[in-house]
């Protein structure tokens, strides 16, 4: 009886270990864009993913690297703060981004002490279906949201995330709110 239970468990463990994520190394370089006024913050990042194929003889063969250029733009306006995450395929081949559900991105704002003030996805519901997005060489995708709330003057950090399961990207940008941002009431 015990053998009947152990055999399927061992088979499941073997399948799970064989289907684990492939080895990737990433090279992340953040470069702040110079001469950007305090009301607009931009960060540029290049993220490379190198994927290796494992062959039975113990050799790993490097496949073509995936290179995603990301940029997070933050614009402070009197009634709202706007965020835009741009992701561009800067590699030589197309990239297929996989998503576990209907959420492809997220935005979070934290204050200078690291306390979360706003989280775009909090309280939202997303479809529970696996999706993918093809990006051809040079093709971009842009995700935008706005935070329209009363915001005190100060220094903040925006965190944008591409929620891809195979090529996740997180981009940060600091920004300054020079005067209070308040919702326009009419």
C-alpha positions as CSV (number, residue, x, y, z in Angstrom):
1,X,0.0,0.0,0.0
2,X,2.8,2.4,0.9
3,X,4.5,1.6,-2.4
4,X,1.4,2.7,-4.3
5,X,1.6,6.1,-2.7
6,X,5.3,6.6,-3.0
7,X,5.7,5.8,-6.7
8,X,3.4,8.7,-7.8
9,X,5.1,11.0,-5.4
10,X,8.5,10.2,-6.7
11,X,7.2,10.6,-10.3
12,X,5.7,14.0,-9.5
13,X,9.0,15.1,-7.8
14,X,11.0,14.1,-10.9
15,X,8.7,16.0,-13.2
16,X,8.7,19.1,-11.0
17,X,12.5,19.2,-10.8
18,X,12.8,18.7,-14.6
19,X,10.3,21.5,-15.2
20,X,12.0,24.1,-13.0
21,X,12.9,27.5,-14.3
22,X,15.8,27.7,-16.6
23,X,19.0,29.4,-15.5
24,X,19.2,33.1,-16.2
25,X,21.7,35.7,-15.3
26,X,20.8,39.3,-15.6
27,X,22.8,42.4,-16.1
28,X,20.9,45.4,-14.8
29,X,22.2,48.9,-15.4
30,X,20.3,51.9,-14.1
31,X,21.1,55.3,-15.7
32,X,19.4,58.4,-14.5
33,X,18.6,60.8,-17.4
34,X,20.4,64.1,-16.8
35,X,18.8,67.5,-16.8
36,X,15.4,66.3,-15.8
37,X,13.5,68.8,-13.7
38,X,12.3,67.7,-10.2
39,X,8.7,67.4,-11.4
40,X,9.7,64.7,-14.0
41,X,11.8,61.7,-13.1
42,X,13.0,59.1,-15.6
43,X,15.1,56.0,-15.2
44,X,16.4,53.9,-18.0
45,X,17.4,50.3,-17.5
46,X,18.7,47.6,-19.7
47,X,18.0,44.0,-18.6
48,X,19.6,41.1,-20.4
49,X,18.5,37.5,-19.8
50,X,20.9,34.8,-20.9
51,X,19.2,31.4,-21.2
52,X,21.2,28.1,-21.2
53,X,20.1,24.8,-22.6
54,X,21.2,21.8,-20.6
55,X,22.4,18.8,-22.7
56,X,22.7,15.3,-21.3
57,X,26.5,15.4,-21.4
58,X,26.6,18.1,-18.8
59,X,27.3,20.9,-21.2
60,X,25.3,24.1,-21.1
61,X,24.9,25.9,-24.5
62,X,24.1,29.6,-24.4
63,X,21.0,30.6,-26.5
64,X,20.5,34.1,-27.8
65,X,20.3,36.7,-25.0
66,X,17.0,38.6,-24.5
67,X,17.5,42.3,-24.0
68,X,14.7,44.4,-22.7
69,X,15.1,48.2,-22.3
70,X,12.8,49.7,-19.7
71,X,12.0,53.2,-18.8
72,X,9.8,54.6,-16.0
73,X,8.5,58.1,-16.5
74,X,6.9,60.1,-13.7
75,X,5.1,63.3,-14.3
76,X,3.9,65.5,-11.4
77,X,0.9,67.6,-12.3
78,X,-1.3,69.8,-10.0
79,X,-4.2,67.2,-10.0
80,X,-2.4,63.9,-10.4
81,X,0.9,62.1,-10.8
82,X,1.2,60.1,-14.0
83,X,3.3,56.9,-14.4
84,X,4.4,55.2,-17.6
85,X,6.5,52.1,-17.9
86,X,8.0,51.5,-21.3
87,X,9.4,48.1,-22.2
88,X,11.3,47.7,-25.5
89,X,12.7,44.6,-27.1
90,X,16.3,45.7,-27.8
91,X,17.4,42.2,-28.8
92,X,17.9,40.6,-32.1
93,X,14.9,38.2,-31.9
94,X,11.3,38.4,-30.8
95,X,10.5,37.9,-27.2
96,X,7.5,36.2,-25.7
97,X,6.5,37.6,-22.3
98,X,4.4,35.2,-20.2
99,X,1.9,36.4,-17.6
100,X,0.3,34.2,-15.0
101,X,-3.0,36.2,-15.1
102,X,-4.6,39.3,-16.5
103,X,-2.2,41.6,-14.7
104,X,0.8,42.7,-16.8
105,X,2.2,45.5,-14.7
106,X,1.9,47.2,-11.3
107,X,2.8,50.6,-9.8
108,X,3.6,51.4,-6.2
109,X,4.6,54.6,-4.5
110,X,6.6,54.7,-1.3
111,X,7.7,57.7,0.8
112,X,11.3,58.5,1.9
113,X,10.8,56.2,4.9
114,X,9.8,53.3,2.7
115,X,6.1,53.3,3.7
116,X,3.8,52.3,0.9
117,X,1.4,55.1,0.1
118,X,-0.3,53.8,-3.1
119,X,-0.5,50.5,-4.8
120,X,-2.3,50.4,-8.1
121,X,-3.2,46.7,-8.1
122,X,-4.4,46.7,-4.5
123,X,-8.1,45.7,-4.4
124,X,-8.3,45.0,-8.1
125,X,-9.3,41.7,-9.6
126,X,-7.5,40.2,-12.6
127,X,-8.6,37.4,-15.0
128,X,-7.2,34.1,-14.0
129,X,-5.9,33.0,-17.4
130,X,-2.4,32.5,-18.5
131,X,-1.4,35.0,-21.3
132,X,1.5,35.9,-23.4
133,X,2.6,39.0,-25.3
134,X,4.9,38.9,-28.3
135,X,7.4,41.7,-28.8
136,X,9.2,41.8,-32.1
137,X,12.7,43.3,-32.5
138,X,12.4,47.0,-31.6
139,X,8.8,46.7,-30.6
140,X,7.6,48.4,-27.3
141,X,4.7,48.2,-24.9
142,X,3.7,51.1,-22.7
143,X,1.7,50.8,-19.5
144,X,0.3,54.0,-17.9
145,X,-1.6,54.9,-14.8
146,X,-2.3,58.0,-12.7
147,X,-2.4,58.5,-9.0
148,X,-5.1,61.2,-8.3
149,X,-5.1,61.7,-4.5
150,X,-4.1,64.4,-2.1
151,X,-0.3,64.2,-1.9
152,X,1.8,66.2,0.5
153,X,5.1,67.9,-0.8
154,X,8.1,65.6,-0.4
155,X,10.4,63.0,-2.0
156,X,8.8,59.8,-3.2
157,X,9.9,56.7,-5.1
158,X,7.8,55.1,-7.8
159,X,8.2,51.4,-8.4
160,X,7.0,49.9,-11.7
161,X,6.9,46.2,-12.2
162,X,6.4,44.2,-15.4
163,X,4.8,41.1,-13.9
164,X,6.1,38.7,-16.6
165,X,6.8,35.2,-15.2
166,X,9.8,34.6,-17.5
167,X,11.3,38.2,-17.8
168,X,10.2,40.1,-14.7
169,X,11.4,43.7,-14.6
170,X,11.3,46.2,-11.7
171,X,12.1,49.8,-12.3
172,X,12.4,52.6,-9.7
173,X,12.4,56.4,-10.1
174,X,12.5,59.0,-7.4
175,X,10.4,62.1,-7.8
176,X,9.6,65.3,-5.9
177,X,6.2,66.8,-5.2
178,X,7.1,70.5,-4.7
179,X,3.6,71.7,-3.8
180,X,0.6,69.7,-2.6
181,X,-1.2,67.7,-5.2
182,X,-5.0,67.7,-4.7
183,X,-7.9,66.3,-6.5
184,X,-9.8,69.0,-8.4
185,X,-13.3,69.4,-7.1
186,X,-16.0,70.9,-9.3
